[in-house]
Amino acid sequence: MLSVNSRIIKVINTNDSENFKAKSTFLDFKKYLQDKKLHNTSIINKFRVLQDFFSTMEITQIESTRVEDVEDYKRVLLKRKSTRGSPLSAHSINQKLHAIKSFFSYLRNLKRRELVRKRYKKGVSSEYLDKLRQVIDEFEFICEVENIKKEKPDLIPPYTLKELIKMLRVTLFKNDIELEHLNSKKKNFEIKIAYRDFIIILFSAVGTGARNTAVRLLLKEDLDCNKCMGAFLLKFFFFNLIEVNCKKCIPTVLLSRKNRESKYRVRIEKKVCQLVKDYIINNNNDPDCPYVFPSIRPVTKFSIIAQKKLKYPFLKTMQITRIMKRAKIRAGLPDDNRGYHSNRRTFITEIYKNGTKYELVSKQVDHQSMLGVTGVYESSNPEDWNIKFIDIRNLMPEINQINWRMLNKKINAQKLEIVKKIAIAKGGECLSKTFTRKLKFRCSEKHEWRTRYKNVRYGNWCPKCGRNKKYDLKTVKKEARKFGYRCLSNTYISCDIKMTFRCKNKHEWEAPWYSIQRGQGCPYCAGNAKLAIEKLQKLAERRGGQLISTKYINTNEKLLWKCKYGHRFKRTAGEVKYFKRWCYICQRPHNKITIEDVKKFARVHKGKLISEEYKNLTSELLWECANKHQFKGSYYNVRNRKNFCLLCAKIPTSNKLTIYDLQALANERSGECLSEAHEYKNIKSVLKWRCKNNHEWMDKVSAIKYEKRWCPICTRRYESCYRPPFTIQEIRKIAEARGGECLSTKEDYQNRSSQLIWQCAKKHKWKANLVSVLDGYWCPECEPRKGYTVEDLKKFAESKGFKFLSKEYKSRTIEYEWECKNKHKIKASLRRMLSNDTCIECKKVELLQKCREIAHKKGGQCLSHELKDIRSYVLLRCSKGDDWKTRPKAILNGEWCPKCSIEKKYTLQDAYDLAYRNGGACLSLDVGDGNLDLLWQCKNGHRWKSPLIKLINSKNWCIQCNSP
């Protein structure tokens, strides 16, 4: 019996009170309110607004008080106090009274016009207050029974949606990419990820009470955290990881930052790296073994996401996890549920069927060198899978530059062909001739509709035929066989009524038909089946321990166990039953890294460990490489960086010079480079140099290498006299050698640009800096500088094939008028003519003529008739009729139609032929589509990385040795 509030009984008349007392359930009470026309949805909503106000009122005291008008009613409320002890303000009362007025206007059993007239003219009568008290008490009772006041979890809006992330699919065509991405409308989010060599599957997340149609995460109902899984994954996709302290939300904990750096990851890295290292050591001398360079470390951060090519493009997350776990358990590897993203890198492992074998391919996506590992499962039976590495080779990074506009056109054309084939297979046709956002289709029943590409690709078809489709027992049994199950039920009522099914492993379970259609399969095979508490106790006894917990909910709820050594730990029933996990402490010593493992790692990289003590991953150790370079670093840092020894890293990512090349360059000029290796980053770096006369200075690498600059002091014709920096005594010796003297003091001289006072042998005084004196200039009165005349410029112009047309000469920086041999008139200064004596107009004509000749040889034509300047674009057309614009310099360097270059397929033989013609070699084993970085070697042993297309279109080969 429900205990009804006495106030409710008090306000109801005696005839109804007896009937009300007889009500024993809330449903009966709710029906009673409906009969009295008091339980209205709009009324309930209004009372929710007034809930805080009504909870502070004492109804019995208000009933005994005589209230004649609204002002008296306000004065009564001002004298009352809320439950918190603070008096009610007049402002808040006005707000509440306004809400009461709006509430009265919606009562159905009162006449609205009469109520408003009585409210403003006669005030609030006692019968209205009685009616109000009655409805207030009823509402408070409803709130108490329905738990409306119960606090809801503090979710993070707007991420707790029906589907936060719906689907992300990357499908490969032969050499291109098809990308299915999310839209950004309403509350969905658009994520674009494009990779060339692999397939990425990202599962979608759900919030509280939401459902997912593509991939479902099996979250528990009793989540004890304030952060939704969808909100966490959204931040995770945008590389903004957060700490989650939820111990019950298993998927969230597995992706949190805290667990990503746990010892469990170290164990799997150690085991997989050991397999890779053993293969390298055992097959390094094998002539058939692919290229494995010692300076490139193996993959140490190794994670697995398994994808099995089934009839349906996507698997459930639990199915993917189950395949992943089985593969690693059969291979003797410890299980690891993480590995979706790590440090902004992606590690993808794909299980696919190749003939009669299942292959496991792992690729580390990085912008630098990476190592790929290919393994083969010796049996097609998943229960007998055993990893055996058969091939290890160096893979090159993905292409950075893609012509997305041309690529999207090709992808859309391929999408259109795909949906046309699907429509024909379903007995219909696609009526659209071009690919648009929504395509037009017609089914076999002549129904026409428009829908998106992905809807048809994922199996959806005619909406009218789908509404009229009805299932019967025969159809259900036939459709269940397609999923690999057998329906054992003899009746079919509806899709939401449970039926009995049996899988190929003879497991039987009950499930509604709609769950089978959505992809939910056998819970026993997925490791989600509910186990009996007695079976778990027997399982613990077989392992020499016991189950301490007495209550069992499901396979995802953690239970308390004890091993045979007395260690207590928490594990889920699924982990103990299906994944063979047990005590944390007993398993830990077998996977701990020892000093022998660190020494073996150093021997694999042809080095050695000098330190005799190893504490943990972050303790600093002393190492020595094969070239006797000693350096310090922790085992974690040395293992995870690209090269074992930073000083021995001699394989450049492009034609970049190393510090050793700069030291050799300085030795050729009888000098040396004094800067350290870490100070050199690129050719613009300023390093410290020393010549053979021990002069030291700072200069750019580009100036020393390409501009042939060297010691600035020795080039001033005093290379064997003085050492920098100059002192005032040395400056005076320079003046004495010219027969004069320097009158400035030590304070006047700061650097070579300081103005000093000089005096020649004839007692002439003048001011000049040290640089001009070192350049050979002396007294301006004794040796006045002779300027150019118009006649000198005319003779200079005739020697260069020009005519000087100006009538006067002022300085070298002012522009004058010149005329070339082709009658082109140009304006240029004398300084420019001394450095570059070519006519710009003649050069433009020459460039345009060369472009026409190259276009004619390649079967195309140049459509431009003139050039505005030498850097302007020219319009070209290839033999297939494609037009494009480019600079003349690009045509002279060998580039041609970009569309034709994308469509052309390059092979590995083309790379070998190009290297053979230049006297070098191509060390890569895969050419990709021509834009993939390949490893090359010239005849002098220099190695670099460059795409095949770039070398074919360029005239240069190895920049380091400048060999054509």
DASULGI-V605793 format. One line per field, one symbol per residue. burial: 1 if it has 24 or more other ideal C-beta (glycine too) atoms within 12 Angstrom, else 0. A space follows every 10 residues. Layout:
burial = ???
//
This chain:
burial = 0001101100 1100000001 0010000010 0110010110 0011011001 0011011010 0100001001 0011011001 0000000100 0010011011 1011001001 0000100010 0001000110 1111111111 1110100000 0000100011 1011111111 1000111111 0100000010 1011111111 1111111101 0101111111 0010101111 1111111000 1001010011 1111111011 0001111111 1111111011 0000000001 1111111111 1111111100 0011111111 1111111111 1011111111 1100111111 1100000111 1111110111 1111111000 0100111010 1111111110 0100001001 1101110111 0110010111 0100100011 1110001010 1011111100 1100000000 1000011011 0010111010 0100000011 1110001010 1110111011 1111111110 1000011011 0010101010 0101111111 1110000010 1111111110 1110000000 1010001100 1101101110 1001001000 1111100000 1010110111 1111111111 1110111110 1110110000 1110101001 0010101111 1000111010 1001100001 1111010100 0101010001 1101100101 1101000010 0101011111 0000010111 0011000110 0000000100 0010011001 0111010010 0000010111 0001010101 0010001111 1111001100 1101100001 1101001001 0011111100 0001010101 1100111101 1100010000 1001100101 1111011111 1111111100 0111111111 1110001111 0000
//
